[in-house]
Amino acid sequence: MDQFRQEENQTLSFACHLFGIDRQVYYRSIKRKEVKIFKAEVVVDMILEVRKTMPMIGGKKLYYILNKELQSLDIGRDKFFAIMKANHLFIQPRRRYHVTTNSKHRFKKHDNLILNIDIKRPNQVWVSDITYIGRREKPRYLSLVTDAYSKRIMGFNVADNLNAESSVKALKMALRERKSKGLPLIHHSDRGLQYCSNIYQEILSKHKVLCSMTQNSDPYENAVAERINGILKQEFKIDQYDLELEEIGKLVKESVHTYNHKRPHISNYLLTPHEMHQQSEIKMKTYKSKKNSSNIDATTV
């Protein structure tokens, strides 16, 4: 072994001399390469750890979450994204659309009260929607009530049908979570049967919540709700599991908790929905829709 090492060193010395390279420089370059590889492996492990609970979270939010650890490794933003790219860790979300709104019914439809409204605090405007998360043989529908200011999911429920009962359960959960009950609150939704039904409207009236509805089929009129649906399906993959109703309900509950308390939002200045919901000093970011239909079109969250 000693003879082998001696021959190896002689060969290395000859090669360095031949190419005019100092041996110490050579060894330092090897060391730097090993350190870079080690750091990249550590970064990849950190990303994979975060994605255990948020499987499809994007690079900007990952960099924000891991910022302290990355600073200790002397990894900047550009290097971080380079590591992600080299390890094929960027996400390309797939979008699917299923119609869950039936607006052809006998119940009263309400005007849109939030056009160009200035949202300044939590529990000023809630947006509600129903999204499809099942499979053809096992249809599942998720009802959500979300605070437009903080993007915090206030109430949710999973059902195997589109009856009003599921939306009512989500609304009741949201009302239990509501603070500052003396301040006015607007409930905004599409013109679906569930939201126009007598039982749903009675609950809104009982709690003195004003009812607002989209006027067209344009999804931009309820863009906050549509975007939250997309996050839960694209990033948390809640629609990609073949589970029974009770199990999918538990999965949604865990995903909503992670979404509310751990996932930073660009539209919340990288605060989580829960953090944003605890205050009212920060000005809400607004994003104009392509059709200029609403001022609360927070499409980048």
Order of alpha helices (4+ residues) and beta strands (2+ residues): alpha-alpha-alpha-alpha-alpha-beta-beta-beta-alpha-beta-alpha-alpha-beta-alpha-alpha-alpha
